[in-house]
């Protein structure tokens, strides 16, 4: 079984994913979010996701599903 965990690094604005085999992957949040079409609501939600659920943030970024997640958040906005 491959076990991994992730932490948000506020000094680097990155998500650091570490495996128990001691491999470390650093995802730069600025680069991961570059080119996304966001609103203030979805931008705040992305930041909260990186801080509160960094492994899910990393999964979305690596699987290329971040824009779909942002679009889903924006569709929930009530005007």
N, C-alpha and C positions, 0 to 999 in steps of 0.2 A: 504494500500500500504506500502510495506517495502522499506524504503529509506536507502541507504548506500553510504558511500564515503570512499575513500582510499587515503593515503599519503605515500610517500616514506620516510623512516627514515634513513638518511645517517649515523647517529651515530651508529645505530644498524645493518645497511645493511638489513633492513626489510621493508616489506609493512604492514602498520597498517590499517586494515579495521575496520571502525566504523559504527554501525547502529544508527539510531536515537532513538532506545530503550537503547542506551548506552552500547551495547555489543561491545567489542573490540577483534579483532583477529589479532595477530601478526604473519606474515609469515616470517621466516628467509630465506632470499634469498640464502644463502650458502647451506642450507639444501634442499630448493626447487629445486636447480640446481644440487645437488649432483647426480652423476650417469648419467647425460645427456651427450650425445655425441655432442660436439660443435666444431666449428671452431672459430678463432679469430673474424670473421665477426658476426657469430651468438651470440657469447658471448657479444660483444659490443651491439648488437641489444637487447639482453635480459636486459642488464643494462639500456639502453635507455628506454625500455618498462616499467621497474620498476619505473623509475624516471618520465617519461612523461605520462604514462597511468597505474598507479598502480592498478586500479580496474580490468583492463583487465589482467594484470600480475597475480593477485590473482585468477581470474577466471580460467586461464590456469593451474595454479598450483593445484588448488582444484579439477578441473575436470580431471586432469591427461592428459592434452593435450599439455603440454609444449614441449615434444620431437617432436610431430608432427609439432608444430609451428617452432621449431628450424630447423627441416628438410626442411620445406617450405622456410625458410630464406636462408638456405644453397643452396637450389636448384636454387635460384635467382642469386647466385654469378656468375659473368662473369669472366672467366679466360682470 
